[in-house]
Amino acid sequence: MQKKTVVPIDNDEIGDNHITTSIDTPMRPDAFDLNDNEKIEIIAEHFKAIMETMGLDLTDDSLSGTPLRVAKMFIKERFKGLNKMNKPGISLFENAYGYNKMLIEKSIRVESTCEHHFLPIIGHAHVGYISSGKVIGLSKINRLVDYFSRRPQVQERLTNQILESLKEALETEDVIVVIEAKHHCVSSRGIEDPHSSTTTLGYSGAFEDTDTRNEFMRLITNS
């Protein structure tokens, strides 16, 4: 029998190559067995150990509260989008105005975290859709973008999650999402290039048409 060759995984290479495995954020089945306060307590202890391992003196007044602050920030702020209970409720309304052209919400803030290095991803999302007879409040689009941003992410997955969630919420395939962002895992480590940015694009329905898609791209680039 021929012996199978096992190629070791290079985790650094995987991170730099920005690999994503699924449209779903990878979560364990027991992800919510602990409540938020229990998670904060455990994370604080672990982060305290990290700081002590680096040689920091946690008896110093400036550092003593850092583990708890970081733990609260992780659970309550930067990664609150992991909890489905925090997903914004979206109500549909009749398109009373009969507006059946493209609606665009552009320059929506994106503040996420690279899941490979836990460094910030900062940028903007531009979203467009064509009503199928229903509309949603404009702020709900922003809230949905923020919800999926508030978790460890790769930009490709983030784009697809926003796209698919909007298609479901709006009951239409005619949706397009563009994200332009800077990755601190590129600007602050590795190649340390502060000038580059990443653009991702997801679309379906009417936006499969090149002319419709180009019209959207022209509108989001014009001030």
N, C-alpha and C positions, 0 to 999 in steps of 0.2 A: 504493500500500500504506500502511495506517495505521501510523504510527510507534508502537512500544510504549513506554509510559511505565514507567521503572524507578524504583521507590520505594526510596531508600536505607535501609539497616538502621540503626536507632538501637540500638546495643548497650547503652546505659544503660537504655533502656526495656525491652529484652528481659530484662535482669537483674532489674529491679524487678518485671516481670510474671511472673517465676518460670516461664518457659516450659521445658518438657522435650520432647524430640523422640522418645524411644523408651524402652521398658522396659530396654533394654540401655545400659550406660554407654558413651558414645562413645569408642571406642579405635581407634588406627591399626593397620593390619595388621602393622607392624614394632614393635609396642609392647614386645616382649620380645627383640628382637635384642641388646640390651645387657643385661648382668647387673647386679645391684643395685649392686655396687661401682663399675662404670663410670657408672651413672646418678648415684650420689652424687657422684662426682668432677666430672661436668659441671654438676650443679645447684649445687654449691658455688662453682664458678667464676662461674656466672651470678648467683648471689645476692650474691657479692662485688662484682660489677659494679653491681648494683642499689644496694647500700649505699654504694659509692663515688660513684655518680651523685647520691645524696642528700646527699653531702658529709661522710659519716662517715669518721673516721680509723681505718682498720683496723690501724694499727700500735699502737693502744691495746690493752693487755692484756685489757680487758673485751670488746673487739669482735673481736679477731684470730681467735678460734675460732668465731665465730658462723656464717659461711657453711657450714662443715662440719657444725656442730650442726644447722642448719636442714635441710641436705640429708639427713642421717641420719634426722631426724625425719620428713621427707616419705616416704622410701622404706620405712623400717623400722617406722614407727608410724602416722602419720595416714593414709597412703594405701596401706597394705599390702594392703588389700582389693582393689586393682586386679589383683593377681597371683592367678590361679586356684589356684596351688599352695598358697596360704594358706587356701583354703576348708576349713572343718572337715569331717572325715569324720563321716558320720552312719550309725549302725547301727540297724536296726529290731529290735524285740523283740516276741514274742507278747504280746498283751494277756491275760496269765494270770489277771488278776483279773476279767475279764469286764466291766470298767468301760466303759459305753457312753454316758456323759453328757459334758457339756462339761468339758474340762480347760483351765484358764487359767493362764498365766504372765504376771504383770503387773509393771509398774514395772521393766522391763528397761532398763538404761542405754543411751541413744543418744548417741554423741559423734561427730559427723560434721563435714563441711566444705562450705559453700556453694560450688558450682562457679562461680558468677557473680562472687563477690568474694573467695573463699578465706578466709572468716571462719567461726568455729565455729557449728555447729548442735547445741544441747544439749537433751536431753529424755529421754523414756521411751517405750518401746513396750509395748503390751499385746497378747498373742497368745492365741488360743483355738482349740481344734480338738476334733473328735469322732472318736474312734478308728474306723478301718475294720477293726480286728482287730490292728493293729500300734501300737506306741508307741515313742517315742525318749526318751533320757535328758533330763531337764529342762534341764541345763546346755547341751545342744546347741542348744536354742532361743536361749539367750543368745548363744552363740558365733556362730550364724548371723546374728543381728541385728547383732552387732559387726562381722562380716566385711563385710557390705554397707554398714555405716556408714563403714568405713575407706576411703573414696574420695571424690573430689569428687562432690557429690550435689545433687539437689533432693529435697525431702521426698516429693513424689508418686511419683517413681521408686523411692526407697528403700522406700516402703510396698509397692509392687507387686513389687519384687524379693524382699522377704522373703516375701510372700504366695505367689508362684509357686514359690519354692524350697521352702517348707514343704509345699505341696500335692504337689510331686514327691517329697519325702523321706518324707512320711507316707502316700503312696499314697491320698490322699483329697481330695475337693473341699471338705470341711467345715472350712474354715479362715477365721479372721478376724484382721486386724491393725489396730491403732489406734496412731498415733504422735502424741504431743503434744510440741512442741519450741519453744524460743526460738531465733530467728535473729539472730546478731550483725550481719548485714548490715542488719537493721532497727533493732536497738538501738544499734549503735555508729557508724552512718553514715546518710546519707540523712535520713529522718524522725527518727532517733534516739529511738525509742519503746521504753523498756525494759520496758514492762508487757505488751505484746501477745505472744501465742503463736499457733502454727499447729497445727491438728489435721487429720490425714488418716486415711482409713478405706478398707480394702480387704477384701472378703469374697466368698465363693462357697459353693456347695452349700447345706447346711442353714441357713447364715446369711443366705441370701436371704430366708428367712422373717422377717417383721418381729418376731414375738414372740420367736423365738430370738435374734435380733440385740439386741433390747431387753433380754433377760435378761443377755446378755453385758455390755452397756453398764452395766446396773445393778450387776453384780458388780464391775466394775473401778472404779466410782466410790465404792463402799462400802468403808470402811477395815476 
